[in-house]
Amino acid sequence: MPFKSPRLLYPSGVTVAKVSAAEKLGQRLIKAKIITQRQLADALEVHRATGQPIGKVLVDLGYASQGQVLSVLAQQMKIPYIDFENRKINPNAITAAPEELARRYTVIPVDFEDDKLLVAMADPRNVLAIDDLRIVTGHEIRVGIATREDILVAIDEYYKNAAEVEDDLSAMEGEGDLEQLHEISEDAPIVKLVNLIVTRAVNDRASDIHIEPQEKDMRVRYRIDGVLHEVMRSPKQIQAAVLSRFKIMASMDIAETRKPQDGHCGLSISGRAVDFRVATLPTVYGERIVLRILEKESIMLDLDDLGFLPESLEKFKSAYTQPYGAILVTGPTGSGKSTTLYATLNVLNTQAKNIVTIEDPVEYRLPGINQVQINSRAGLTFGKGLRAILRTSPDIVMVGEIRDQETASIAVEAALTGHLVLSTLHTNDAPGAIARLTEMGIEPFLISSAIDCVQAQRLARRLCSSCKEEYKPSKQALLDAGFPLNGDEVPTLYRAKGCTKCNGTGYKGRCGIYEVMVMSEQLERLTVARASAEEIKRAAIEEGMKTLRDDGLEKVRLGVTSIEEVMRVVV
């Protein structure tokens, strides 16, 4: 007798057992508050009269969606319900099963979990399909359930992209005529590959794309939440065409490969306008290209969203609400200084204020704010631009970075003559900014009068809210990290675990770690006396300043991040 795969939602014929199963599913839907008792009674009546499955009847009557029925059914069967809107498919998993098999059984590989291949199936009781998948893929299969329509859409999307790019790249191998490099870079295969790299980076929340020529191939890495991840290796034969495509997009000279170039381009990805800042660097294996992804939504943040502790935010607000003075934000490259300044300008930006910025480069265009781009070739430096800005009667001035004595001197003078000045400086902590300005040649008495607030910051990865786990650290580990203890009591903290929502990293998103130093009379006296950064730091701590480490460990206690992450980003 041939085996017949039972139909999960569409059984034929009516028996007492099947009616009981229908009633059981209906009761679960009621418990989940998806349908009412009356709606179940109506559906059971149609089910008994027509023999249609209870799930289909509920969907046809408009009492529930197919996804709702399947999610409850998945709980009943103790298997995961896979909603592709909330769960991304791992591209590496797609290659485990051929498209023909996926279409034959209406299944699609989703991800690898504990050495098992998780697959979404329209009919998870189809044992023939599971056996075939096990044999073909060489993996043990973990079954999940999804709607037939969602699976078919995913098959069309993922298998089409993977097959087209793979076939096109195979066809491109051997193309190496440098005289036709421009034409090759415009060919469909190269365009598809570049679009795939860029689109995937944006969808994965990357901040940078690194295209890195190697000895035998070309490596592609994304920086996600401040950490680089390798995502792709491409054949060496297409390297020149791919690099040229990126350079054409950024309006660079593709014939120039011996010196660095900078460029800019904008694309629309999934309906979102995304800008890219592009830089090239010649290496021994070819030009290295880095694309900085600039999404306007990421910069239009409120200060409340940046991760300030209430006390630190209150101190910072007290500084930028002053009518004049200088506010400095310090930290290494990539620590979120520009984001903090832009968020502050969003608060200060009103029709009553004349706000002018001078930046290199202008990364984000802000409505209602006059932004000036540095142009060294034309002689427009920070110093010259800042002098010109002060002749246009600004109320608030933002200087992208204080790099030299001239810029520092003009910024300090502007703060002393009735302007609110915001700028960045490269120092490790807040007290170090005072010493840095002194080293630049600014008189200490001017610094003490002009500076209202110095804020140092870092960016730490947030623990993934879906998988972070509690644990009790050892007392010695807490003491080594400088964690404040209340007697012998060891607090319960959280650490990274890893799940599909965070791509197995245990982290998703970032939060700021801040050190806010507001100038007081004592700190002003120390500045005039040319005290060292350590002396100023001790005095600031005595007055209540939280150091970067203290702020980070407080966020560890709150379950925002982990001790390991704070130790990684804080010196």
PAVEX-584080 format. One record per atom (N, C-alpha, C): x, y, z. Coordinates in pm, whole numbers, plus 50000, padded with zeros to 5 digits. Last residue first. Layout:
<pts>
XYZ;...
</pts>
This chain:
<pts>
539265518752789;540665516552827;540755514252977;536485502652659;536945512652756;538365509052798;535875481552492;535825495052436;536365505752530;536195457652638;536715458652501;536835473152454;534845461152874;536305460152880;536935461552741;532265460452769;532755472752831;534275472652837;532175433752687;532035444352588;532545457652644;532395419652926;533395417752822;533365429052720;530045427253058;531345431453112;532425430553004;527455437652823;528175427852905;529505433552956;524435457852837;525605452152769;526315442752865;522095460352987;522165466052852;523295459752771;521755453853251;521485443553151;521525448453008;522475470853450;521105472353399;520775462053292;525155464153480;524225461053589;522775461553544;526095475353243;526175460853264;525185456653372;525705501853299;524885496053192;524965480753193;527665504253492;526275506553531;525325500853426;529905500353337;529545490053434;528125491853487;529885524853189;529715511953122;529285500953218;530295543453393;529075544153313;528805530753244;532835535453480;531695535353574;530365535153497;534355539753246;534235526153302;533025525253395;534105567553216;533625558553112;533415544353167;533045581053538;534015578153433;533405569053328;530905605653651;531025591353625;532055589353513;531545631553879;531615627053740;531735611853734;531505642454138;530375634154094;530425629453950;533685655254236;532475663454218;531315655554158;535575635554223;535135639954356;533855648254348;535945636053948;535305624254010;534795627754149;537275660453920;535965658653857;535215646753917;539675654954055;538775665354106;537375663754049;540735635053889;540435632054029;539455642254087;541035650053649;540135638553654;539755635153798;542985668653718;541645673453680;540635662053690;545105650953758;544625659253869;543215664353841;545355640153499;545025631353611;544495639253730;546125662153347;544825656053320;544395647053435;547675686953565;547695675753471;546295670253453;547185722753570;547205709753635;547175698653530;547435750353515;548055740353427;548215726653496;545895767753652;547155764053716;547935753753636;543655767853496;544515779753493;545885776553552;542635742753578;543015745153438;543965756953427;542075746653845;543085736753808;543565738853665;540025765453818;541265769253887;542385759653850;538095749753688;538635761653621;539955765853684;537545731253884;538175726553761;538755738253682;536325748454073;537545741254108;538285736453982;534075757253931;535095766953974;536415760054007;533575733653659;533205740153786;534295750053823;532395719453363;533405727853426;532835734753550;531395686053353;530935699953348;531945708553425;531885657853183;532595666553278;532145680953257;530735626353129;530355640453113;531015648653223;531125599052952;531805605553065;531595620553047;529245570652832;529555584952838;530275588852967;528475548852579;529035549452715;529645563352728;525625540652376;526745549252411;527185547252556;524965509752209;524575520452301;525825528352337;523805491051922;524845496652008;524265507252100;522665459051784;522605473451808;523725477951901;523025429451941;522255435651834;522075450451866;524785399452024;524615413952034;523795419151916;525165373251972;524725376552107;524505391352128;525795363151723;526805371051793;526455373551940;523925350151564;524795342051648;525825349751727;522345369551445;523325362351363;524375355051447;520325377351604;521565385251614;522695378651536;518355359151546;518035373351532;519265382251539;519415334251607;519275337951466;519015352851449;521745339551880;520555333651820;520455338451676;523715342252171;523675340452026;522415333551978;524735352252424;524535338152396;524575335552246;526285374652656;525865371352520;525735356252504;524895379952988;525985377952893;525425373752758;524045397853288;523675391453162;524905390253072;524005391753649;524275399553528;523815391853405;523305394653983;522995386753863;523145395653741;525955403254218;524705405854143;524535396154027;526955391054523;527315390754381;526035392654299;527775404654835;526685400854745;527145401854599;529505413755018;529865401154952;528805396654852;529105448354957;529505437755048;529955425454971;528365454654660;527705458154785;527995446954885;530835465654426;530105455054497;529495460554625;531545477854104;531255481354244;530385470654310;534105463653909;532645464453930;532365467654077;536625460353811;536335472753882;534855474653910;537305436653704;536695446253612;536425459753678;538195423153929;539165425953822;538625436553725;535775420454065;536825429054121;537845432654015;534485402253896;533925415653917;534965425153972;536135380153925;535965386053792;535395400253803;535795374654197;537095379054151;537005385754015;533175365654209;533505378154276;534835383654226;531855353653898;532645351754020;532995365354080;528415359553795;529875359853777;530595357153908;525675342653718;526305348053838;527815347953818;523465351553447;524495343253509;525035350453632;521015351553185;521465355353318;522585346153364;521415358752836;521135349552946;521715354653077;519875370152537;520815372452647;520415363852766;518065367152325;518825355452369;519765357952486;516675390452266;516005377552245;516755365752305;518265412452296;517165410752392;516485397152380;521705411652278;520475408352205;519365405352306;523435438752423;523085424652428;521775422352354;525005463352223;523905459552312;523725444452310;528415473452213;527315465652156;526275462352262;529355507352270;529415493252308;528225486052246;531235535252197;530055527652158;530275512952194;532165563052408;532485550952332;531155544652290;533175596752499;532215586052474;532815574552396;533335626752693;534015615652626;532995604552605;532635660452696;532035647152706;532865637052628;532835690152869;533565680752784;532955666952805;531575723152895;531375708852916;532255700952819;532455749252865;531375746452960;531305731652994;535265768552796;534715754952797;533635753552905;536105795352845;535315791952726;534615778452737;537605797553078;536445806353061;535535801652948;539615778753045;538755777853164;537485786253149;540835788252809;540165775252811;539175774552926;541965812152898;540925812552795;540125799452793;543805802753080;542735811353131;541605812953029;545575787652911;544685780953006;543555789753058;545815795352565;546095799652702;545105793152799;546705770652334;545635779352383;545925782652530;548495752452231;548925766252244;547855775852290;548015726152232;547845732852104;548245747552111;548195719752499;549305715752411;549225722652276;545665728752574;546855735752625;548065732652538;544095709652451;543985723652407;545195731752453;544915687252604;545115687552458;545045701852405;544055692852861;545485692052834;545775692952685;541295691352810;541885703752862;543375703952833;540935665052730;540675675752633;541285688952679;541285648552949;542375649652853;542185660652751;538825647753078;539865656753130;541025658653034;537515627852903;537095641852908;538175651052964;539805606452715;538775609052815;538485623952819;541375605452485;540855592952541;539745595152643;540655627652208;541345624452333;540675612152393;540025646351952;540485632551971;541315631352098;536995664351946;538435664451972;538845649951996;534355684751809;534925672051853;536435673451866;531975710451912;533035704951830;533485691551886;529995739351929;530055724851949;531135719351858;529385770052080;530255762651989;530255747952027;527465797652093;527505784052143;528255775752040;528845830452137;528375819752050;528415806352124;530015851752281;528565850652274;528015839952181;532775850952288;532125863152235;530645860852205;533785826952365;533915838052460;533175850452415;533425811252144;532685807752266;532705819052367;535265823751973;533835824251941;532995821252064;537685816752096;537295830952088;535795832352060;537595789252052;537575794352188;537155808952189;537745788651772;536595782751840;536465788051982;540245800351726;539045807351678;537805802051749;541915781051846;541935794951893;540655802351851;541395757851697;541115758051840;541025772351891;542305765851442;540885762551462;540525763151610;545055769651505;544245780451449;542765777951473;545985744651596;545945756151687;545045767251635;543845717651474;545085725451484;544885737551574;541435704151481;542645696851441;543935704351468;538355698651584;539455707951613;540755700451590;535725691451360;536845686451440;537865697551462;533355705251283;533455690751273;534555684851358;531775728451475;533025726151404;533265710951403;528865746451477;529425733251499;530665731651412;527465774151639;528435769551540;528885755451576;524735795651680;525345782851716;526265778451604;524305820451570;524035818351713;524735805951763;526245840351338;525615827751381;525295828051531;527015862551154;526165864051272;525465851051312;528965859150969;527565857950922;526585858051038;531495858451065;531085871351007;529625870950958;531845832651136;531615842151245;531235856051193;532445821150887;531155818250952;530845828751058;535085829650846;534015834450757;532645832550821;536375815051046;536425829651048;535305835450963;535825789150955;535265793451083;535295808651095;537335788350719;535885787050714;535225792050840;539925790550820;539395801050732;537865800450725;540015766450980;540295779651035;539675790750952;539385745650802;538545747950920;538745762050973;539815759650466;540185750950577;539225753550694;539745764550151;538745765550257;539075755250364;541415762249933;541865770950042;540875772450154;540735744349747;540295758049719;540715767549831;541725721749870;542295725849741;541935740149707;540065718950093;541465723050112;542085727949982;537125724950185;537705722750052;539145727850056;534435715150395;535845718850383;536335715650241;531145726650361;532075715750335;533495721150320;528665737850582;529795741650497;530745729850485;525225742150628;526375733350642;527435736650537;522685755450808;523645758950704;524925750950723;519605739450861;520935742350914;521885744950797;517235731250752;517205743150836;518555747050893;517955696450750;517105707650706;517135719250805;521115683050706;520095685850805;519255697950761;522815657350555;522195670450530;521045672450626;525765641850667;524295641950664;523805656150642;528495647050626;527975633550610;526465633250594;530725667150498;529345668450545;528675654950520;533965652750601;532985658350506;531645660950573;534085681450755;534925674850654;534855659650674;532265711950825;532555697650841;533445692550728;530635735751002;531725734250907;532305720250929;527345749751039;528335739351068;529435739950963;525175772451197;526085769951085;527085759251128;522065785651278;523015774951306;523855772351181;520255808851421;521075807651301;522185797651332;517005804751561;518445803151572;519105802351434;514315805051527;514895816851593;516415816251599;513575780951429;513605792251336;514255804651396;515845756651571;514565763651565;514695775351468;517735732151689;517345737651559;515935743451563;518395718651920;518615733151917;518055739851792;517885691851857;517175698151968;517235713351957;519635687951647;518205685751624;517375692251734;522075691851776;521605702151683;520125700451652;522165667351914;522085680051989;521585691251900;522405649851703;521235648751790;521045661451872;524915658251609;523725659951525;522455659051608;526515650451828;526415664551791;525195667151704;526135622351827;525775630251945;525595644951909;527155616151574;525755613151605;525295621351724;529845623151604;528995630751511;527525628551539;530655603351792;530715617651825;529795625851735;530835575651775;529515581851775;529505596651806;533285564151744;532705563351878;531365570651888;534785565751512;533755555451521;533125554151658;537865575651653;537035574551534;536045563151550;537625582352013;538275577851891;537335577951772;536665613552178;536645599052161;537325595152032;534585641352282;535855634852252;535675619752241;533065671552238;532785657252245;534035649952198;532665702452401;533545693552325;533125679152346;531225733252391;530965719452431;531815710552342;531585766652498;532015755852410;531715742352473;529335795452501;530295786252560;530625775152463;525895806352541;527225806852480;528155797452556;523465799952661;523455808252538;524815808952469;522885765252750;523515778252778;523535786652649;522085740652676;521025750752687;521575764352728;524295724552688;523895729452556;522715739052561;524475720152974;525535727052899;525025732652767;522285706453056;522545719353123;523605727253048;522585683252908;521535692752871;521785706452934;524625670753054;524875674952916;523845685252870;523315665753295;524505674253292;524765679553152;521295648453208;520925661153270;522105670853270;522795626653123;522025634353025;521635647953081;523795617353367;524725622453265;523985631053162;521395609353495;522255619553556;523205625753453;520345589053319;519615601653347;520505612753403;522695577353075;522075575753206;521435589153243;522165575652725;522625583152841;521945578052968;521405563552483;521905555152592;522475562652711;520155577052280;521565573952263;522165565752376;517595586552303;517765573352241;519215568752236;517685612052400;517175601752490;517395587652436;518395626752180;519425624052279;518995612952375;516965612251887;516855620752004;517985617152100;518255611051551;517925604951679;517735615651785;518955610051273;517855618151324;517345612151455;520775591351196;521315603451255;520205612351314;519395570951080;520275567551192;520815579951261;518055582050868;517275578050983;518155575551105;520055585250677;519585597150748;518805593350873;522875565050662;521415565350655;520905577050738;525715557750515;525135569250586;523625569350563;528425536750518;526985537450491;526375548450578;531425538650356;530755542150482;529285544350451;533375515950193;532165524050179;531565526250317;536605511550081;535735511550199;534575520950174;538785492149888;537715502049888;536885500350015;542065488049774;541105484849880;540065495949883;543525478149474;542925488949552;541905483549653;546065452249505;545055459949434;544445470449525;547975440749659;547135431649581;546045439049503;549185461349797;550025453149709;549215443849621;546865489349765;547595479249842;548395470549744;545455521849772;546235512049698;546965502349793;542245528649871;543605528449923;544395517849845;539285549249855;540145538649803;541535539949863;536045555149985;537475558349988;538265546449935;532825569649997;533695559349940;535145564049944;529825571250157;531095578250145;532145567750109;526525569150051;527765561850076;528945571250058;523095571050154;524295577150098;525515568850137;519875560050080;521105557350153;522275563750080;516465559950114;517575567450054;518815565550140;514525530850081;515205540150170;516335546850096;513445511049922;512645523049943;513275533250034;515555493049908;514315489049977;513475501250013;517585519349844;517605505249877;516385501949962;518955541749631;517685538649697;517635523649718;522085559049682;521265548649622;519945547649698;524815580749615;523555578349683;522745567949608;528325586849683;527215583049595;525975580549680;531645599249667;530345599149735;529285594649636;535205596549731;534015599149651;532755597649734;538745597949707;537535598849788;536365602049697;541735578549660;540695587549611;539525587249709;545325573049664;543975572249725;543025582249661;547095561649370;546945570449485;545505569949538;547035543849161;548265544849238;548145553949360;545015542648983;545055531849081;546235533049176;543055558248760;544025561448865;543955550548973;540975550648603;542315548648549;543395551048653;538675558048727;539005543848731;540405541048676;538055583948933;538815581148812;539245566548815;534655584449067;536115584649078;536755581648942;531905583349126;532445593849038;533955595449056;530945561449254;531365572649339;532015583949261;530505543849044;529355548249126;529695560649207;533155539448969;532255546548877;531055551948955;534035524749188;534635537849161;533775546049066;532515501349167;532365509849285;532925523749259;533575492448921;532135495448934;531885504549054;536225487548983;535905498348889;534425502248899;535945465449148;536505477849202;536165489649112;534915447148958;534135450849077;534625464049135;537025445348774;535725450248730;534865454648848;539125435148929;539275448348865;537925454048824;538035409649012;538395420249106;538425434049042;537525387548868;536545398348855;536885410248944;539575369748929;539425374348791;538465386148777;539365361549190;540335372049162;540115378049023;536005355849307;537175352049226;538065364049196;535195364549651;534905364549508;536165361249429;533625357949956;534895357349882;534555356349734;531815372850228;531895368050090;533355367450044;531815381750487;530535376950432;530685370650294;533365387150798;533545383250657;532245377150605;532865414651003;532465400850976;532685398150828;534005437451256;534035432851117;533675418051107;532055457151477;532935445551460;532835440651316;530145477251507;531525480251540;532515468951520;527765466751415;527885470051557;529345471551599;529555454551149;528225454551211;528385456551361;531165458350862;531305462151003;529905463551061;531765432150632;530865442550682;531235445550827;533945423050362;533595422850504;532655434450536;535145403450108;534155413650140;533795412150288;538115396449920;537325394650041;536375406350061;539155379549639;538765392649690;537805390449807;542115359049588;540695362149571;540425376149625;544815356449629;544175347149536;542695349849514;545585378549789;546525372949691;545805364549585;542845402349795;543805393349858;544695387349749;541115433149825;541835423649738;542845415449818;538295440749990;539715439150016;540345428849922;535915462250082;536255454149966;537775452849963;533805467350343;535245466750311;535455457050195;531345489050449;531605477750360;533075478350323;529865499050761;530915500050660;530945487350576;527665493250910;528055507350903;529105509550796;524885471150856;526315473950855;526565488950850;522365459350867;522665470550956;524155473450965;521665441850669;522315436150787;522745446750888;520755458550468;519775450250539;520345444050666;523205469150383;522195478050442;521185469950523;524425445750283;525055453450391;524035462450462;522715438250076;522845429450193;523465436950310;523175459549901;521845457349958;521925448750083;525915456449834;525435468649899;524095466349969;526015430749717;526895434249829;526335446149907;524135433749510;523915423649615;524755427049738;525355453149352;524065456149415;523775446449529;527595438249271;527775450349351;526485454049423;526285417949123;527115414549238;527285426649329;524995432548920;524215424449013;525005421449139;527205443748789;526205452648851;525395444948954;528395420448693;529105428748791;528125437948863;526385410748513;526865402748627;527545411048735;525965432948325;524935428848421;525475420548536;528695456248290;527975444148253;527035439748364;530245476948369;528845480148347;528025467848308;532745466448376;532155470248504;530695474048491;533245463748102;533045451748183;532345455248313;533625490548026;532495483047972;532185470748056;535955496548171;534735504248194;533515496548145;537805478348061;537415477448201;536115484848230;539015473547823;537545473947822;536995473647965;541615472447884;541205482947793;539685484247787;541865449748035;541815462448106;541405473948015;540365420648018;540845430647924;540725444447989;539445398348148;540515405848211;541095416448120;537475371748210;537385385348158;538485393448223;537805349248354;538555349848229;538465363548166;534525348548469;535905344248488;536625343648353;531885353548407;532815364748402;534265360348414;530505330148449;530655334648310;531675345848298;530535329948724;531245319348652;531505323448508;528895351648772;530305352648809;531125341848739;526455341548680;527045353248615;528525354548647;525965320448856;526125317948712;526845329348644;525785334849100;526785324349083;527045321548936;523635352449049;524965357849078;526045347349055;521555334149000;521945344048899;523355349148924;521375319049238;521705312549111;522215322649009;520725338349435;521925330149449;522355324249316;518315349249333;519485357749356;520775349549359;516685326049324;516935333849203;518195342249219;516565317849587;517235309149489;517555316649361;515245340149707;516585336249748;517285327449645;512715343849565;513655354749595;515065349749617;511445319049539;511655327549422;512745337849447;511415311249809;512145303349710;512455311749587;509735330849917;511125330249961;511965322149863;507315324149789;507905337349767;509385337249804;506955298549899;507135300149754;507755313649720;506615304950171;507735296450128;507995298349979;504275319950169;505525326150214;506735318050167;502415300550080;502675312550000;503995319050038;502425281950288;502855277850154;503225290050070;503705293250602;502635292450502;503215289050366;505685270350800;505395283650745;504295282150642;507435252551053;506255254050968;506095268450924;510405232151078;509565243351117;508415244451021;512575206051176;511425210351097;510755222451161;515875198351123;514925203351222;513785210051147;517785171251009;516805181650976;515985185251100;521265165750969;520035162451038;519075174351022;522725167550641;522495173050775;521255166650836;522975161450378;523955155750469;523825160850611;521225168850178;522005179350245;523115173750332;520115144450088;520715153949994;521635163850063;519165131750324;520105124950235;520855135050147;517435150750435;518545145550514;519615139350425;515605153950226;516435165250267;517645160550347;514405128450227;515155133150109;516085144650145;513195128950482;514225119050451;515075123450332;511375149950446;512405151050549;513545141350522;509725139450245;510485151650220;511635153050320;508655117750384;509435115450262;510305127550231;507155129250585;508395122450623;509255119450501;505455155650635;505845148350514;507205141750539;504705171850834;504535157450858;504915149050737;504885198350757;505985192950836;505835178150870;504175214150491;503635201850549;504725194950630;505685236050440;504235238050441;503555225950504;508625242450630;507825233450546;506365237350553;511885253750672;510475257450682;509685248950583;514565238450844;513845240650719;512405244450750;517725238350984;516335242151007;515675245250873;520025213951019;519505223450920;518035226050949;522275211951299;521095207251227;520645218151129;524235222351456;524635212551354;523445206351281;522685242151592;523265230651662;523575219151566;521265252751303;521105253551448;521635240751512;521265271951014;521885260651082;521765262951232;518245281050830;519465283950906;520045270950959;516425274450619;516375287450688;517695290850756;515405259050315;516345259650428;516365273650488;512035253050238;513185261650213;514095261250336;509525235050052;510345237050171;511445246950136;507865220549863;507525233649921;508215235250056;508875198649733;508235196249862;507735209149930;509755209849491;508985197349489;508215195449620;511265232049565;509975234249499;509115221549502;513495219549679;512715229249757;511335231249696;514475204649466;513955197749583;513075206949667;515285225549298;514295215749250;513665208349367;517275238949441;515985245449421;514915235449380;519085218849683;518845224049549;517435229649535;520445229049994;519415221149925;519175227149787;522495246050077;522495232150125;521525223450048;522255272250005;523085263749919;523065249149960;520815282950215;520155280950086;520935271349998;522635287250417;521725275850429;521065272650296;523865310650344;524655298350338;523765285950348;521895329850394;522225326450254;523045313750241;519405325350626;520865325050613;521225321050470;516635346450632;517175333750588;518695335150573;515285363150919;516015363250793;516535349350762;512185368451056;513345359451057;514005359350921;510025384151027;510805386051148;512055377451153;508975376350788;509085390750813;509995393450932;508725349150795;509875354650722;509995369750737;508135329851060;507555341550994;508715348950928;507745297851154;508725306751091;508005317651012;507295280751450;506585287451340;507525298051284;508905250751562;508875265451546;507995269751429;506925225651733;507915229251632;507845244351614;504815213651875;506105216151940;507215217851837;502275212251785;503185202051735;504585203151794;501235234551912;500625221651937;501555210151895;502785254351797;502885251951941;502335238251977;501825252251536;503225249351563;503455246751711;499215260951567;499435247051530;500885242851558;499725287551612;499135279551719;499355264751692;500795294451364;501585296951485;501045288751602;498725288051186;499945280051184;500775282151311;496845307751252;496495293651267;497765285151275;498305330651185;497855328651322;497515314051348;498675326950907;499825327550995;499445325251140;496085329050815;496755316150805;497985315650895;493985347051048;494885346350932;495565332750931;490505343451131;491925342751165;492735342851036;488015348151026;488155348251171;489625348251215;487355346050761;487945358550805;488125359550955;486525322750655;485495330850721;486035344250771;488975312950568;487965316850468;486875325650530;490165306950818;490765317050730;489755322150630;488445287050911;488625299250990;489215310550905;488835267850707;487505273850730;487635286950806;491495261050740;491075267650616;489725274450633;491335248850995;492175260550972;491755268350849;489675227050955;489205237851042;490025250551021;489325215050619;490055216050746;489625228350824;486125204250494;487315212650483;488015213650618;483795190950516;485015182950525;486275191150510;481345203650520;482115203650393;483335194450396;480205200450772;479345199650653;480155197850525;482225203850953;481525190950951;480705189250824;482975230450891;483955219550881;483255205950870;480715244850958;481125244250818;482075232650796;480805239951236;479605236351159;479935235251011;483225250851307;483035236351320;481825231751240;482675278051267;483665271451183;483515256251188;480805283351468;480455285451327;481395277551236;482355277551694;481155269851668;480725271151521;484325297251671;484705283151660;483485274551629;482795319951716;483435318251585;483875303751565;482105315651983;481055316051882;481635313851742;484555317952109;483845305252114;482775304552007;486835336451892;485915335152005;485245321452000;490415337651819;488995336451782;488165335551909;492665345251962;492615347951818;491185347251767;493405339152220;492575351052196;492595355352048;494505315452279;495435325852231;494725338752198;492215301552333;493115304752445;494115315552407;491275298652072;490505306552169;491395310952285;493225281851974;493065295051913;492265304352004;492725259452131;494015266252143;493965280352084;490225252552035;490355256752174;491685264052198;490885244951770;490025256451795;490145261751937;492355221951816;493025233551757;492215246151783;490265206351919;491445209152001;492205221351950;488545204851705;488095211651825;489285215351915;490145190151532;489715203651494;489285211551616;490375166451673;491585174151647;491235188551611;487675158951663;488295161651792;489565169851776;487455154451392;486655165151452;487255168951587;489165132851375;489535145251309;488715156851363;487785113451525;489125117551566;489505130851505;485415110451380;485335115751516;486705120951561;485885122851047;485795112151146;485745118551283;485415130950720;485175135550857;485045123350946;487445138950431;486565130350509;486445135450651;490825150650433;489595147450359;488765137850442;492605178650569;492225164550569;490955162450489;494395202550558;493365199450461;493025184550458;496515207650712;495345216450731;494175212450642;498185185050655;498155191150786;496885199350810;497615153850519;497575168250495;497305175250626;499885126250519;498685132750573;498745147750552;501055109950238;501405119950338;500145126750390;500765076150196;500135088950166;500455098650278;502485048850053;502375058350165;501725071250116;500735020949902;501605032749894;501365042150011;500854988050000;500005000050000;500885012550000;
</pts>
